[in-house]
Amino acid sequence: MSDISEKSIGFMIDELITTSMKCWHAQETLMNGGIDAEIVKAAKNAQILNARRNALIRAIDHRLGESNITLTGKTYG
C-alpha cells in the first residue's frame, strides 16, 4: 500500500468510505457463519480493513490539523 499521507484529502475520504464498506461486508460474512475457512478469511480481511480504516482516519486528522490525538486514542466521536 502506498503512503496515504501523501494523497489528497478527497482521495483519502473516498478510500475511507470504500474501506469502511468493505470492512462492513467482511464483518457481515463473519457474523453470518458458514464454512470455517470462509469465516477465518473474513475475520482476517475485516482486521486488515479496519487497520487501513484507522490509518486513513489518522491521516485525515493529521492533514486537517487534528494530529494531537494519540495512536491509542479514538480518532472519531
N, CA, C and O atoms as CSV, one atom per row, in Angstrom:
chain,resi,resn,atom,element,x,y,z
A,1,MET,N,N,0.838,-1.186,0.000
A,1,MET,CA,C,0.000,0.000,0.000
A,1,MET,C,C,0.881,1.246,0.000
A,1,MET,O,O,1.940,1.284,0.627
A,2,SER,N,N,0.430,2.228,-0.695
A,2,SER,CA,C,1.197,3.459,-0.777
A,2,SER,C,C,1.041,4.278,0.497
A,2,SER,O,O,0.171,4.015,1.327
A,3,ASP,N,N,1.907,5.278,0.630
A,3,ASP,CA,C,1.846,6.164,1.793
A,3,ASP,C,C,0.626,7.066,1.655
A,3,ASP,O,O,0.609,7.980,0.830
A,4,ILE,N,N,-0.384,6.805,2.462
A,4,ILE,CA,C,-1.633,7.556,2.330
A,4,ILE,C,C,-1.500,9.009,2.712
A,4,ILE,O,O,-2.298,9.838,2.273
A,5,SER,N,N,-0.499,9.341,3.528
A,5,SER,CA,C,-0.360,10.727,3.972
A,5,SER,C,C,-0.003,11.660,2.823
A,5,SER,O,O,-0.127,12.877,2.957
A,6,GLU,N,N,0.438,11.110,1.702
A,6,GLU,CA,C,0.792,11.935,0.546
A,6,GLU,C,C,-0.393,12.145,-0.396
A,6,GLU,O,O,-0.285,12.910,-1.354
A,7,LYS,N,N,-1.501,11.492,-0.144
A,7,LYS,CA,C,-2.684,11.599,-1.001
A,7,LYS,C,C,-3.498,12.837,-0.651
A,7,LYS,O,O,-3.321,13.418,0.420
A,8,SER,N,N,-4.383,13.236,-1.545
A,8,SER,CA,C,-5.244,14.387,-1.290
A,8,SER,C,C,-6.323,14.025,-0.269
A,8,SER,O,O,-6.619,12.850,-0.052
A,9,ILE,N,N,-6.900,15.042,0.348
A,9,ILE,CA,C,-7.991,14.824,1.302
A,9,ILE,C,C,-9.141,14.079,0.618
A,9,ILE,O,O,-9.699,13.138,1.183
A,10,GLY,N,N,-9.490,14.501,-0.590
A,10,GLY,CA,C,-10.577,13.864,-1.321
A,10,GLY,C,C,-10.319,12.389,-1.563
A,10,GLY,O,O,-11.217,11.562,-1.410
A,11,PHE,N,N,-9.082,12.056,-1.945
A,11,PHE,CA,C,-8.725,10.656,-2.176
A,11,PHE,C,C,-8.838,9.872,-0.882
A,11,PHE,O,O,-9.386,8.770,-0.865
A,12,MET,N,N,-8.317,10.440,0.213
A,12,MET,CA,C,-8.354,9.731,1.491
A,12,MET,C,C,-9.782,9.504,1.968
A,12,MET,O,O,-10.099,8.436,2.493
A,13,ILE,N,N,-10.645,10.500,1.791
A,13,ILE,CA,C,-12.046,10.356,2.208
A,13,ILE,C,C,-12.740,9.307,1.344
A,13,ILE,O,O,-13.496,8.486,1.862
A,14,ASP,N,N,-12.495,9.324,0.048
A,14,ASP,CA,C,-13.065,8.314,-0.835
A,14,ASP,C,C,-12.599,6.919,-0.435
A,14,ASP,O,O,-13.405,5.990,-0.371
A,15,GLU,N,N,-11.306,6.767,-0.166
A,15,GLU,CA,C,-10.780,5.474,0.238
A,15,GLU,C,C,-11.329,5.054,1.605
A,15,GLU,O,O,-11.558,3.869,1.846
A,16,LEU,N,N,-11.539,6.030,2.502
A,16,LEU,CA,C,-12.110,5.729,3.811
A,16,LEU,C,C,-13.525,5.167,3.665
A,16,LEU,O,O,-13.877,4.187,4.322
A,17,ILE,N,N,-14.319,5.777,2.818
A,17,ILE,CA,C,-15.688,5.297,2.592
A,17,ILE,C,C,-15.668,3.886,2.010
A,17,ILE,O,O,-16.386,3.003,2.479
A,18,THR,N,N,-14.846,3.683,0.991
A,18,THR,CA,C,-14.745,2.371,0.349
A,18,THR,C,C,-14.250,1.314,1.332
A,18,THR,O,O,-14.794,0.212,1.390
A,19,THR,N,N,-13.226,1.649,2.099
A,19,THR,CA,C,-12.666,0.717,3.069
A,19,THR,C,C,-13.680,0.388,4.156
A,19,THR,O,O,-13.787,-0.765,4.574
A,20,SER,N,N,-14.418,1.378,4.613
A,20,SER,CA,C,-15.435,1.143,5.638
A,20,SER,C,C,-16.511,0.186,5.135
A,20,SER,O,O,-16.954,-0.696,5.872
A,21,MET,N,N,-16.934,0.357,3.883
A,21,MET,CA,C,-17.954,-0.537,3.318
A,21,MET,C,C,-17.409,-1.962,3.175
A,21,MET,O,O,-18.105,-2.927,3.489
A,22,LYS,N,N,-16.173,-2.093,2.705
A,22,LYS,CA,C,-15.570,-3.421,2.573
A,22,LYS,C,C,-15.440,-4.089,3.943
A,22,LYS,O,O,-15.676,-5.289,4.080
A,23,CYS,N,N,-15.066,-3.312,4.944
A,23,CYS,CA,C,-14.935,-3.836,6.305
A,23,CYS,C,C,-16.297,-4.302,6.816
A,23,CYS,O,O,-16.404,-5.370,7.419
A,24,TRP,N,N,-17.323,-3.512,6.577
A,24,TRP,CA,C,-18.675,-3.870,6.998
A,24,TRP,C,C,-19.104,-5.184,6.350
A,24,TRP,O,O,-19.657,-6.054,7.023
A,25,HIS,N,N,-18.854,-5.335,5.051
A,25,HIS,CA,C,-19.224,-6.567,4.351
A,25,HIS,C,C,-18.440,-7.771,4.888
A,25,HIS,O,O,-18.998,-8.860,5.023
A,26,ALA,N,N,-17.165,-7.581,5.190
A,26,ALA,CA,C,-16.358,-8.673,5.760
A,26,ALA,C,C,-16.916,-9.083,7.118
A,26,ALA,O,O,-16.968,-10.270,7.439
A,27,GLN,N,N,-17.334,-8.099,7.915
A,27,GLN,CA,C,-17.907,-8.411,9.220
A,27,GLN,C,C,-19.251,-9.109,9.079
A,27,GLN,O,O,-19.576,-9.984,9.882
A,28,GLU,N,N,-20.031,-8.742,8.084
A,28,GLU,CA,C,-21.304,-9.418,7.824
A,28,GLU,C,C,-21.065,-10.883,7.469
A,28,GLU,O,O,-21.764,-11.769,7.961
A,29,THR,N,N,-20.081,-11.132,6.617
A,29,THR,CA,C,-19.731,-12.504,6.251
A,29,THR,C,C,-19.313,-13.289,7.484
A,29,THR,O,O,-19.703,-14.442,7.668
A,30,LEU,N,N,-18.521,-12.649,8.317
A,30,LEU,CA,C,-18.044,-13.280,9.548
A,30,LEU,C,C,-19.214,-13.633,10.463
A,30,LEU,O,O,-19.267,-14.740,11.000
A,31,MET,N,N,-20.137,-12.717,10.642
A,31,MET,CA,C,-21.250,-12.930,11.557
A,31,MET,C,C,-22.283,-13.923,11.018
A,31,MET,O,O,-23.003,-14.548,11.796
A,32,ASN,N,N,-22.361,-14.071,9.706
A,32,ASN,CA,C,-23.334,-14.997,9.117
A,32,ASN,C,C,-22.917,-16.454,9.247
A,32,ASN,O,O,-23.713,-17.362,9.010
A,33,GLY,N,N,-21.656,-16.669,9.626
A,33,GLY,CA,C,-21.192,-18.042,9.804
A,33,GLY,C,C,-20.984,-18.749,8.485
A,33,GLY,O,O,-20.959,-18.127,7.424
A,34,GLY,N,N,-20.836,-20.053,8.567
A,34,GLY,CA,C,-20.612,-20.827,7.357
A,34,GLY,C,C,-19.414,-21.736,7.530
A,34,GLY,O,O,-19.132,-22.224,8.624
A,35,ILE,N,N,-18.726,-21.948,6.443
A,35,ILE,CA,C,-17.554,-22.814,6.427
A,35,ILE,C,C,-16.421,-22.138,7.195
A,35,ILE,O,O,-16.167,-20.945,7.031
A,36,ASP,N,N,-15.743,-22.927,8.042
A,36,ASP,CA,C,-14.681,-22.377,8.898
A,36,ASP,C,C,-13.641,-21.583,8.117
A,36,ASP,O,O,-13.223,-20.512,8.559
A,37,ALA,N,N,-13.222,-22.088,6.972
A,37,ALA,CA,C,-12.198,-21.399,6.176
A,37,ALA,C,C,-12.693,-20.029,5.712
A,37,ALA,O,O,-11.917,-19.074,5.670
A,38,GLU,N,N,-13.973,-19.924,5.364
A,38,GLU,CA,C,-14.554,-18.643,4.949
A,38,GLU,C,C,-14.624,-17.672,6.118
A,38,GLU,O,O,-14.377,-16.477,5.953
A,39,ILE,N,N,-14.958,-18.180,7.295
A,39,ILE,CA,C,-15.036,-17.342,8.488
A,39,ILE,C,C,-13.659,-16.798,8.844
A,39,ILE,O,O,-13.521,-15.617,9.161
A,40,VAL,N,N,-12.647,-17.647,8.794
A,40,VAL,CA,C,-11.273,-17.212,9.096
A,40,VAL,C,C,-10.827,-16.160,8.090
A,40,VAL,O,O,-10.236,-15.148,8.469
A,41,LYS,N,N,-11.105,-16.394,6.814
A,41,LYS,CA,C,-10.729,-15.426,5.771
A,41,LYS,C,C,-11.430,-14.083,5.995
A,41,LYS,O,O,-10.806,-13.028,5.874
A,42,ALA,N,N,-12.714,-14.120,6.319
A,42,ALA,CA,C,-13.470,-12.889,6.563
A,42,ALA,C,C,-12.947,-12.163,7.791
A,42,ALA,O,O,-12.873,-10.934,7.792
A,43,ALA,N,N,-12.583,-12.895,8.833
A,43,ALA,CA,C,-12.060,-12.270,10.054
A,43,ALA,C,C,-10.733,-11.571,9.783
A,43,ALA,O,O,-10.517,-10.443,10.225
A,44,LYS,N,N,-9.850,-12.245,9.056
A,44,LYS,CA,C,-8.557,-11.629,8.711
A,44,LYS,C,C,-8.765,-10.407,7.831
A,44,LYS,O,O,-8.120,-9.377,8.027
A,45,ASN,N,N,-9.657,-10.521,6.872
A,45,ASN,CA,C,-9.940,-9.404,5.977
A,45,ASN,C,C,-10.506,-8.217,6.751
A,45,ASN,O,O,-10.114,-7.076,6.507
A,46,ALA,N,N,-11.418,-8.472,7.676
A,46,ALA,CA,C,-12.004,-7.399,8.490
A,46,ALA,C,C,-10.928,-6.703,9.324
A,46,ALA,O,O,-10.953,-5.480,9.469
A,47,GLN,N,N,-9.993,-7.467,9.867
A,47,GLN,CA,C,-8.928,-6.874,10.671
A,47,GLN,C,C,-8.005,-6.013,9.820
A,47,GLN,O,O,-7.617,-4.920,10.232
A,48,ILE,N,N,-7.657,-6.496,8.650
A,48,ILE,CA,C,-6.792,-5.727,7.742
A,48,ILE,C,C,-7.488,-4.437,7.318
A,48,ILE,O,O,-6.888,-3.362,7.331
A,49,LEU,N,N,-8.749,-4.556,6.944
A,49,LEU,CA,C,-9.508,-3.377,6.513
A,49,LEU,C,C,-9.701,-2.383,7.649
A,49,LEU,O,O,-9.638,-1.173,7.429
A,50,ASN,N,N,-9.935,-2.876,8.859
A,50,ASN,CA,C,-10.103,-1.982,9.997
A,50,ASN,C,C,-8.805,-1.223,10.290
A,50,ASN,O,O,-8.836,-0.038,10.622
A,51,ALA,N,N,-7.669,-1.907,10.166
A,51,ALA,CA,C,-6.381,-1.240,10.361
A,51,ALA,C,C,-6.183,-0.155,9.307
A,51,ALA,O,O,-5.696,0.931,9.621
A,52,ARG,N,N,-6.557,-0.439,8.060
A,52,ARG,CA,C,-6.449,0.550,6.982
A,52,ARG,C,C,-7.379,1.727,7.270
A,52,ARG,O,O,-7.006,2.886,7.087
A,53,ARG,N,N,-8.586,1.417,7.721
A,53,ARG,CA,C,-9.562,2.474,8.041
A,53,ARG,C,C,-9.008,3.396,9.125
A,53,ARG,O,O,-9.107,4.618,9.012
A,54,ASN,N,N,-8.425,2.815,10.175
A,54,ASN,CA,C,-7.846,3.623,11.251
A,54,ASN,C,C,-6.681,4.469,10.750
A,54,ASN,O,O,-6.537,5.623,11.154
A,55,ALA,N,N,-5.844,3.903,9.871
A,55,ALA,CA,C,-4.728,4.662,9.306
A,55,ALA,C,C,-5.240,5.837,8.469
A,55,ALA,O,O,-4.666,6.925,8.504
A,56,LEU,N,N,-6.304,5.617,7.731
A,56,LEU,CA,C,-6.896,6.694,6.934
A,56,LEU,C,C,-7.471,7.787,7.829
A,56,LEU,O,O,-7.285,8.974,7.560
A,57,ILE,N,N,-8.159,7.396,8.879
A,57,ILE,CA,C,-8.720,8.380,9.810
A,57,ILE,C,C,-7.604,9.225,10.417
A,57,ILE,O,O,-7.731,10.446,10.504
A,58,ARG,N,N,-6.515,8.586,10.838
A,58,ARG,CA,C,-5.393,9.319,11.418
A,58,ARG,C,C,-4.751,10.261,10.402
A,58,ARG,O,O,-4.399,11.391,10.740
A,59,ALA,N,N,-4.599,9.803,9.159
A,59,ALA,CA,C,-4.002,10.631,8.110
A,59,ALA,C,C,-4.880,11.841,7.812
A,59,ALA,O,O,-4.373,12.947,7.628
A,60,ILE,N,N,-6.186,11.634,7.765
A,60,ILE,CA,C,-7.115,12.747,7.538
A,60,ILE,C,C,-7.044,13.721,8.715
A,60,ILE,O,O,-6.959,14.933,8.515
A,61,ASP,N,N,-7.080,13.192,9.941
A,61,ASP,CA,C,-6.969,14.051,11.124
A,61,ASP,C,C,-5.689,14.879,11.080
A,61,ASP,O,O,-5.703,16.078,11.357
A,62,HIS,N,N,-4.593,14.229,10.731
A,62,HIS,CA,C,-3.293,14.924,10.678
A,62,HIS,C,C,-3.332,16.045,9.636
A,62,HIS,O,O,-2.895,17.165,9.902
A,63,ARG,N,N,-3.855,15.734,8.456
A,63,ARG,CA,C,-3.922,16.726,7.379
A,63,ARG,C,C,-4.811,17.905,7.759
A,63,ARG,O,O,-4.565,19.032,7.329
A,64,LEU,N,N,-5.835,17.651,8.558
A,64,LEU,CA,C,-6.755,18.712,8.962
A,64,LEU,C,C,-6.333,19.416,10.248
A,64,LEU,O,O,-7.077,20.238,10.784
A,65,GLY,N,N,-5.127,19.091,10.745
A,65,GLY,CA,C,-4.616,19.772,11.929
A,65,GLY,C,C,-5.110,19.197,13.235
A,65,GLY,O,O,-5.042,19.863,14.269
A,66,GLU,N,N,-5.602,17.987,13.211
A,66,GLU,CA,C,-6.106,17.337,14.417
A,66,GLU,C,C,-5.151,16.237,14.866
A,66,GLU,O,O,-5.596,15.212,15.382
A,67,SER,N,N,-3.858,16.431,14.680
A,67,SER,CA,C,-2.884,15.377,14.956
A,67,SER,C,C,-2.509,15.266,16.425
A,67,SER,O,O,-1.592,14.524,16.775
A,68,ASN,N,N,-3.201,15.988,17.281
A,68,ASN,CA,C,-2.915,15.908,18.719
A,68,ASN,C,C,-3.525,14.667,19.357
A,68,ASN,O,O,-3.388,14.459,20.563
A,69,ILE,N,N,-4.192,13.846,18.564
A,69,ILE,CA,C,-4.815,12.614,19.062
A,69,ILE,C,C,-3.776,11.509,19.034
A,69,ILE,O,O,-3.061,11.342,18.046
A,70,THR,N,N,-3.696,10.755,20.124
A,70,THR,CA,C,-2.688,9.696,20.211
A,70,THR,C,C,-3.093,8.484,19.388
A,70,THR,O,O,-4.262,8.330,19.033
A,71,LEU,N,N,-2.133,7.632,19.089
A,71,LEU,CA,C,-2.409,6.425,18.322
A,71,LEU,C,C,-3.313,5.465,19.078
A,71,LEU,O,O,-4.004,4.654,18.463
A,72,THR,N,N,-3.319,5.546,20.406
A,72,THR,CA,C,-4.173,4.648,21.184
A,72,THR,C,C,-5.532,5.268,21.483
A,72,THR,O,O,-6.412,4.597,22.023
A,73,GLY,N,N,-5.708,6.508,21.149
A,73,GLY,CA,C,-6.984,7.184,21.407
A,73,GLY,C,C,-7.906,7.063,20.220
A,73,GLY,O,O,-7.465,6.764,19.110
A,74,LYS,N,N,-9.170,7.292,20.445
A,74,LYS,CA,C,-10.145,7.265,19.365
A,74,LYS,C,C,-9.939,8.508,18.509
A,74,LYS,O,O,-9.681,9.593,19.031
A,75,THR,N,N,-10.053,8.347,17.205
A,75,THR,CA,C,-9.898,9.474,16.310
A,75,THR,C,C,-11.242,9.919,15.725
A,75,THR,O,O,-11.300,10.580,14.688
A,76,TYR,N,N,-12.288,9.549,16.398
A,76,TYR,CA,C,-13.619,9.936,15.974
A,76,TYR,C,C,-14.490,10.090,17.219
A,76,TYR,O,O,-14.121,9.659,18.311
A,77,GLY,N,N,-15.645,10.710,17.032
A,77,GLY,CA,C,-16.614,10.796,18.112
A,77,GLY,C,C,-16.532,11.965,18.995
A,77,GLY,O,O,-17.326,12.093,19.927
